[in-house]
Amino acid sequence: MLRRKLFSIMGLALLLTAITPVYAQNVNDRLSRMEKELQTLRKDNAARAERETALQSRIDELEGQVGIQADSLSSAIESLDGITVGADAASALSVGGYFDIEFKSDDTKDNNTFDQHRLILKFDGDVNEWISFRSEIELEGGGADASFLTDNEIVLEYGELHLNFDNAINLKVGALLVPFGRFNALHDSPLRDLTDRPLVNRRIVPTTWTDAGIGLYGEFNPSDSFRIDYDFVLINGLDSDFSGTAGGGMRGSRNSFRSDNNDNKMFVGRIGLTPDFAFLDALNLGFSFGWGKYDDADDQSVSMFGLDWTAKKGPFELIGEWAMLDLERGAAEIAGGVPGGASGWYIQGNYHFFPESWRSSSKFFGDESTFTLVARYGTMDTDDSAIGIDRAARGDAFRDDAQRFTVGMNFRPIEKTVFKIEYQWWFEADGIADANNDRFVMSFATFF
């Protein structure tokens, strides 16, 4: 029994002796392979790190190039004085304007017609925080230098350099809008509720009235409920070319932007008063005046006086203007057709409304949409020395002693865009037969 156990132990020992070298050799082989794989992984990691380093360097290089280009672009933009559209920042140029097209059916004309009347380009620039430039260029009747166009022109409506010192006093120079009455400053087609301008602002105050000169303007508040504004200019002034046709009014007497016809300069101004009354939403009253010599010899003077008013209460608005001119004249001026005086006025009522249930019912009916009913009565006397003096020369289109009553309606889908429709009845002075010169007018106008 003991002998069998000894033989078993000896056999097991011999077996272990035999397999131990083989097992050890296998373990060594596995360790060797693992070391080689580890070295391979280390080499791969080193190569990957090198690639990552190279890639990061390339990224850094590209970012540097982009930064240089961005800096160059910023410098270029700064060199252009920040030319943007509608920017509020200093050194910005704002480009815009307005456009209108009209349809007219005039009893005195053989044909009704579309009239692409005005395209106005506005260029306003802020040189810095207190120097600015304001301008309008008008393309009327399609522009100029085209044989097929009629009643056409390209003209600078105004070009004004402003030096803004304070609310109370500021300086402007250039081709200035003349501050006589309120309409000359607010003549843009999309602002108006009727298409045709009032008679007094066509032939008595020759809107758009612009002249070369220099001016001061500003406003101040004597109290919390009262504001005073003023606008005074010294300009070349009116000359003696009042019209190629007798009684034609003052439009032809607007002077050149380049030279004056005499040594005298005309002084024109408007003072505006804005009191705060509890029974009105808004009220503005204006007093205008002007004086200067108009003839080539500096002998004859022209004096001008005017009133304008705007009152608002709820949806109702009442506006109007009155103007008169008094002219000195000798024998030469009388023979040349210079009137002794001229005057005109208008009064206009507006009623703004819009059904609230229509708002947001379509894209045409938004928060700004409104209808306006309008009625206006106006008159002009282009020469107070006679009655209807240009009737023989102009037939049914005569201007002297004209009276006009207009009713109309307009729709604004937004405040900047308007469609207008109106009818005009013309009346002749006592003793003059009916001229049958009534008119239907329709128009579209928009700011852009």
C-alpha positions, 0 to 999 in steps of 0.5 A, spaced: 500 500 500 505 504 501 509 502 495 503 504 491 503 511 494 510 512 493 510 510 485 504 515 484 508 521 487 514 519 483 510 519 477 507 526 478 513 529 480 516 526 473 510 529 469 511 536 472 518 536 471 516 534 464 511 540 462 514 545 466 519 547 461 514 547 456 509 552 460 515 557 461 516 557 454 509 559 452 509 564 458 515 567 455 512 567 448 506 571 450 510 576 454 514 577 448 508 578 444 505 583 449 511 587 449 512 588 442 504 590 441 505 595 447 511 598 443 507 598 437 501 602 441 506 607 443 509 608 436 502 609 434 500 614 439 506 618 438 505 618 431 497 620 432 500 626 437 505 628 432 499 629 427 494 632 432 500 637 433 501 639 426 493 639 425 493 644 431 499 648 428 495 649 421 488 651 425 492 656 429 495 658 422 488 659 419 485 663 425 491 668 424 490 669 417 482 670 418 484 675 424 488 679 419 483 679 414 478 681 419 482 686 421 483 689 414 476 688 413 474 692 419 479 698 417 476 698 410 469 699 413 472 704 418 475 708 412 468 708 409 466 712 415 461 706 416 457 707 410 450 703 412 443 704 411 438 707 416 444 706 422 443 710 428 451 711 429 455 717 428 458 717 421 453 713 417 449 714 411 442 713 410 439 712 403 432 712 402 426 717 398 419 717 396 415 715 389 409 717 387 405 716 380 398 719 379 392 718 374 388 724 372 382 725 368 381 733 367 375 736 364 380 741 360 384 735 357 383 731 351 385 725 354 386 722 361 393 720 363 398 716 368 403 721 370 409 718 373 410 725 377 416 724 382 422 719 384 425 723 390 432 720 392 434 722 399 441 722 402 442 723 409 449 723 412 452 724 419 459 726 419 460 726 427 455 727 433 454 734 431 455 735 424 450 732 419 448 733 411 441 732 409 439 732 401 434 730 396 434 729 389 428 729 385 427 726 378 421 729 375 417 726 369 422 721 368 428 725 369 432 729 363 435 728 356 430 724 353 427 726 347 420 722 349 419 725 356 415 732 357 415 736 363 421 733 366 427 735 370 433 732 375 433 738 380 436 738 387 430 739 392 435 741 398 442 740 400 443 742 407 450 742 412 447 742 419 452 744 425 448 742 431 450 746 437 444 745 442 437 744 441 436 752 442 441 754 436 444 750 430 447 753 424 445 750 417 448 752 410 447 750 403 441 749 398 436 750 404 428 749 404 425 756 405 422 756 412 415 760 410 409 756 412 409 749 414 407 746 407 414 747 404 417 743 409 412 737 409 411 737 402 413 729 401 407 726 397 407 720 402 405 725 408 400 728 404 392 726 405 391 729 398 395 728 391 395 735 389 398 741 393 394 747 395 393 752 390 397 757 395 403 753 396 403 752 388 403 759 386 403 764 392 409 760 396 412 756 390 413 750 393 418 746 393 422 753 395 429 752 395 434 757 395 442 758 397 444 761 403 445 760 411 440 759 417 439 759 424 434 754 427 432 751 434 427 750 439 426 752 447 421 751 452 419 757 456 415 752 460 413 744 461 406 746 457 409 751 451 414 750 446 417 755 441 421 753 435 424 758 430 427 757 423 431 764 420 435 764 413 438 769 409 438 767 402 439 770 395 431 771 394 426 772 389 427 775 382 423 779 378 421 773 373 414 772 376 411 768 370 412 767 363 404 768 363 401 774 366 398 772 373 402 765 373 404 767 380 411 766 384 414 760 381 418 763 376 421 768 381 425 763 384 432 764 384 439 761 382 443 757 386 449 759 383 448 767 383 443 772 385 440 777 381 442 783 385 446 785 391 441 785 396 439 778 400 432 776 402 431 774 410 425 769 411 423 766 417 418 762 421 416 762 428 412 756 431 408 756 437 406 749 440 402 750 447 399 744 451 391 745 451 387 740 455 382 740 450 386 738 444 391 733 443 396 737 439 396 744 436 401 748 432 401 755 430 406 758 425 408 765 423 412 767 417 415 773 414 420 775 409 423 781 406 428 783 400 429 786 394 427 783 388 429 787 382 436 787 378 437 794 380 436 793 388 430 798 388 424 794 389 422 790 395 417 784 396 414 783 403 411 776 405 407 774 411 404 768 413 400 764 418 399 756 418 396 752 423 395 744 425 390 742 430 388 735 432 383 732 437 382 724 437 381 722 429 380 729 427 385 734 424 384 741 422 390 744 418 391 750 413 395 756 411 395 763 409 400 767 405 400 774 402 406 778 398 406 785 397 411 788 391 413 795 390 413 796 383 415 802 378 413 803 371 418 798 368 415 792 373 408 794 371 410 793 364 413 787 365 407 784 368 410 784 376 403 784 380 402 789 385 401 783 390 398 776 391 395 772 396 392 765 398 389 760 403 386 753 404 383 750 410 383 742 410 379 737 415 381 730 416 378 724 419 382 718 420 378 711 422 379 704 421 374 698 423 378 694 429 375 688 427 379 688 420 386 689 423 390 682 422 384 680 418 389 680 412 396 683 410 393 689 408 390 691 415 395 691 420 396 695 426 398 701 422 392 701 417 388 707 417 383 710 412 382 718 412 376 722 409 379 729 407 375 735 405 379 742 403 377 749 400 383 753 397 383 759 393 389 764 390 389 771 387 396 771 383 395 779 382 391 783 386 390 789 381 386 785 376 381 779 376 382 773 372 387 776 368 390 770 365 384 767 362 385 770 355 392 767 355 391 760 358 383 759 357 380 754 362 387 753 365 387 760 368 390 761 375 388 768 377 383 768 382 382 761 382 378 757 387 378 749 388 374 745 393 376 738 394 374 731 397 377 725 397 379 719 401 386 715 402 388 708 405 394 707 408 396 699 409 402 702 413 404 709 415 409 710 409 405 707 403 398 711 401 393 710 396 389 716 394 383 718 390 379 725 390 375 729 386 376 737 385 371 742 383 374 749 381 370 755 381 371 762 378 371 769 381 364 773 380 363 775 373 367 770 370 364 764 366 364 757 369 371 754 366 368 747 366 375 745 369 374 740 374 378 734 375 379 727 378 385 724 381 388 718 383 395 716 386 400 711 389 405 714 394 410 711 398 417 712 402 422 707 401 
